[in-house]
Amino acid sequence: MLTLQVITLLLCLTGDYALKTQIRPNPRTRTSRGLALIIHPVSDTISLYDKVSRNGNNKMPNGETAELSTGTYTCPAGGQSCHNTDSMLATQMSGNIVCTDDDATCVLNGEFQRRGIDVEGTGGNTLTVKALTFFRGQTGWGGGINIFDGAIVNVVLSKFTDCRSTSTDISYGGGAMRVDGSR
């Protein structure tokens, strides 16, 4: 019994126990490499939009993390809780948008109607997009993700499946990703 308690204590101290066994609606803090990380659990398109989109009702501060539960995220009927007819999300924030698991099982499905994310500048800081699948994103340019206006974005362990650019202008394109004036 004592051994089990020690293992549980060690798991709680590393944060693994809390991350794998609990889903909390409120932000939580985890320590990584000596830094405190504020994590906002997200389990549906409405809460995702509210946390990361620039017009969201409860936008998280720069530097924090939106952690998506495994699943498919689409815009509700009528496009509510999506940025506009071209983008599911539009952000100028820095921080992290990550899937709970590193296997890209968090899917942003544009349904051949809009791109996944529009990133317009990040204030000189970095936005990290990790382990997301951009699926059926379609717009004039940047079907999966459109990065512009000085944005600094790291795309890690992510997939782009069936994303399209519909522009016939050779200055635009990027079925999966468009990067313009950014890195």
C-alpha positions as a Python dict, from the first residue, in 0.01 Angstrom:
ca = {
    (1, 'M'): (0, 0, 0),
    (2, 'L'): (281, 240, 81),
    (3, 'T'): (440, 180, -260),
    (4, 'L'): (115, 266, -438),
    (5, 'Q'): (82, 588, -240),
    (6, 'V'): (439, 689, -328),
    (7, 'I'): (378, 622, -698),
    (8, 'T'): (57, 825, -689),
    (9, 'L'): (240, 1108, -514),
    (10, 'L'): (516, 1105, -775),
    (11, 'L'): (262, 1107, -1057),
    (12, 'C'): (82, 1400, -899),
    (13, 'L'): (407, 1592, -860),
    (14, 'T'): (499, 1548, -1227),
    (15, 'G'): (153, 1656, -1341),
    (16, 'D'): (95, 1337, -1542),
    (17, 'Y'): (-176, 1209, -1310),
    (18, 'A'): (-379, 1530, -1331),
    (19, 'L'): (-345, 1553, -1708),
    (20, 'K'): (-446, 1196, -1783),
    (21, 'T'): (-723, 1139, -1534),
    (22, 'Q'): (-900, 1471, -1491),
    (23, 'I'): (-1066, 1713, -1729),
    (24, 'R'): (-1143, 2037, -1557),
    (25, 'P'): (-1345, 2324, -1703),
    (26, 'N'): (-1132, 2588, -1526),
    (27, 'P'): (-769, 2672, -1605),
    (28, 'R'): (-506, 2476, -1419),
    (29, 'T'): (-136, 2529, -1363),
    (30, 'R'): (137, 2281, -1449),
    (31, 'T'): (511, 2325, -1418),
    (32, 'S'): (738, 2244, -1709),
    (33, 'R'): (1114, 2309, -1699),
    (34, 'G'): (1064, 2533, -1399),
    (35, 'L'): (800, 2750, -1569),
    (36, 'A'): (437, 2766, -1465),
    (37, 'L'): (200, 2692, -1753),
    (38, 'I'): (-165, 2796, -1744),
    (39, 'I'): (-372, 2537, -1930),
    (40, 'H'): (-729, 2596, -2047),
    (41, 'P'): (-909, 2266, -2124),
    (42, 'V'): (-1119, 2286, -2442),
    (43, 'S'): (-1371, 2022, -2549),
    (44, 'D'): (-1593, 2191, -2811),
    (45, 'T'): (-1578, 2451, -3088),
    (46, 'I'): (-1752, 2719, -2882),
    (47, 'S'): (-1500, 2702, -2595),
    (48, 'L'): (-1210, 2683, -2843),
    (49, 'Y'): (-1334, 2997, -3019),
    (50, 'D'): (-1384, 3179, -2689),
    (51, 'K'): (-1030, 3097, -2571),
    (52, 'V'): (-824, 3174, -2882),
    (53, 'S'): (-1017, 3386, -3133),
    (54, 'R'): (-962, 3760, -3117),
    (55, 'N'): (-1339, 3814, -3084),
    (56, 'G'): (-1385, 3539, -2826),
    (57, 'N'): (-1587, 3608, -2513),
    (58, 'N'): (-1332, 3465, -2271),
    (59, 'K'): (-1000, 3497, -2455),
    (60, 'M'): (-705, 3356, -2268),
    (61, 'P'): (-403, 3580, -2205),
    (62, 'N'): (-94, 3560, -2426),
    (63, 'G'): (147, 3285, -2330),
    (64, 'E'): (-116, 3044, -2201),
    (65, 'T'): (-227, 2710, -2349),
    (66, 'A'): (-555, 2594, -2499),
    (67, 'E'): (-551, 2214, -2464),
    (68, 'L'): (-803, 2045, -2692),
    (69, 'S'): (-967, 1715, -2602),
    (70, 'T'): (-947, 1449, -2870),
    (71, 'G'): (-1226, 1492, -3123),
    (72, 'T'): (-1347, 1680, -3429),
    (73, 'Y'): (-1416, 2053, -3411),
    (74, 'T'): (-1650, 2208, -3670),
    (75, 'C'): (-1843, 2532, -3687),
    (76, 'P'): (-2199, 2499, -3558),
    (77, 'A'): (-2483, 2548, -3809),
    (78, 'G'): (-2502, 2911, -3915),
    (79, 'G'): (-2131, 2967, -3846),
    (80, 'Q'): (-2174, 3091, -3489),
    (81, 'S'): (-1859, 3053, -3282),
    (82, 'C'): (-1644, 3072, -3591),
    (83, 'H'): (-1453, 3384, -3683),
    (84, 'N'): (-1616, 3436, -4023),
    (85, 'T'): (-1706, 3256, -4343),
    (86, 'D'): (-1333, 3215, -4429),
    (87, 'S'): (-1185, 3103, -4095),
    (88, 'M'): (-1283, 2888, -3800),
    (89, 'L'): (-1045, 3080, -3574),
    (90, 'A'): (-857, 3409, -3607),
    (91, 'T'): (-597, 3506, -3352),
    (92, 'Q'): (-323, 3753, -3277),
    (93, 'M'): (-217, 3577, -2960),
    (94, 'S'): (100, 3401, -2863),
    (95, 'G'): (100, 3085, -2655),
    (96, 'N'): (-7, 2733, -2743),
    (97, 'I'): (-294, 2555, -2911),
    (98, 'V'): (-232, 2186, -2850),
    (99, 'C'): (-405, 1849, -2860),
    (100, 'T'): (-421, 1649, -2535),
    (101, 'D'): (-240, 1366, -2714),
    (102, 'D'): (54, 1405, -2952),
    (103, 'D'): (-112, 1196, -3223),
    (104, 'A'): (-308, 1468, -3409),
    (105, 'T'): (-646, 1329, -3301),
    (106, 'C'): (-778, 1682, -3246),
    (107, 'V'): (-925, 1772, -3583),
    (108, 'L'): (-1021, 2120, -3708),
    (109, 'N'): (-1268, 2034, -3986),
    (110, 'G'): (-1331, 2325, -4221),
    (111, 'E'): (-1592, 2119, -4410),
    (112, 'F'): (-1461, 2262, -4742),
    (113, 'Q'): (-1607, 2600, -4632),
    (114, 'R'): (-1329, 2772, -4434),
    (115, 'R'): (-969, 2740, -4315),
    (116, 'G'): (-873, 2621, -3968),
    (117, 'I'): (-678, 2918, -3827),
    (118, 'D'): (-592, 3270, -3941),
    (119, 'V'): (-287, 3402, -3749),
    (120, 'E'): (-238, 3777, -3787),
    (121, 'G'): (75, 3884, -3603),
    (122, 'T'): (175, 3753, -3262),
    (123, 'G'): (328, 4066, -3108),
    (124, 'G'): (684, 3943, -3158),
    (125, 'N'): (615, 3629, -2955),
    (126, 'T'): (549, 3273, -3074),
    (127, 'L'): (226, 3081, -3120),
    (128, 'T'): (278, 2704, -3114),
    (129, 'V'): (22, 2480, -3282),
    (130, 'K'): (86, 2120, -3180),
    (131, 'A'): (-63, 1785, -3276),
    (132, 'L'): (-367, 1919, -3465),
    (133, 'T'): (-512, 1785, -3787),
    (134, 'F'): (-633, 2048, -4031),
    (135, 'F'): (-900, 1866, -4232),
    (136, 'R'): (-1098, 1983, -4535),
    (137, 'G'): (-992, 2345, -4495),
    (138, 'Q'): (-1076, 2545, -4805),
    (139, 'T'): (-1052, 2914, -4885),
    (140, 'G'): (-884, 3147, -5134),
    (141, 'W'): (-543, 3088, -4972),
    (142, 'G'): (-407, 2898, -4676),
    (143, 'G'): (-671, 2626, -4656),
    (144, 'G'): (-536, 2482, -4330),
    (145, 'I'): (-365, 2781, -4171),
    (146, 'N'): (-291, 3135, -4292),
    (147, 'I'): (6, 3304, -4122),
    (148, 'F'): (71, 3672, -4195),
    (149, 'D'): (153, 4024, -4069),
    (150, 'G'): (472, 3930, -3882),
    (151, 'A'): (328, 3628, -3699),
    (152, 'I'): (577, 3381, -3554),
    (153, 'V'): (422, 3033, -3556),
    (154, 'N'): (563, 2688, -3481),
    (155, 'V'): (356, 2407, -3631),
    (156, 'V'): (460, 2081, -3463),
    (157, 'L'): (337, 1721, -3512),
    (158, 'S'): (38, 1844, -3714),
    (159, 'K'): (-130, 1703, -4025),
    (160, 'F'): (-296, 1873, -4319),
    (161, 'T'): (-546, 1651, -4496),
    (162, 'D'): (-758, 1750, -4795),
    (163, 'C'): (-696, 2125, -4752),
    (164, 'R'): (-728, 2347, -5060),
    (165, 'S'): (-658, 2692, -5197),
    (166, 'T'): (-917, 2809, -5447),
    (167, 'S'): (-741, 3124, -5570),
    (168, 'T'): (-636, 3137, -5936),
    (169, 'D'): (-402, 3431, -5864),
    (170, 'I'): (-41, 3308, -5870),
    (171, 'S'): (41, 3546, -5583),
    (172, 'Y'): (-175, 3341, -5348),
    (173, 'G'): (-205, 2974, -5275),
    (174, 'G'): (-106, 2732, -5005),
    (175, 'G'): (-361, 2455, -4983),
    (176, 'A'): (-223, 2344, -4647),
    (177, 'M'): (-48, 2660, -4527),
    (178, 'R'): (18, 3013, -4648),
    (179, 'V'): (295, 3222, -4490),
    (180, 'D'): (317, 3589, -4590),
    (181, 'G'): (550, 3838, -4416),
    (182, 'S'): (593, 3601, -4123),
    (183, 'R'): (805, 3313, -4002),
}
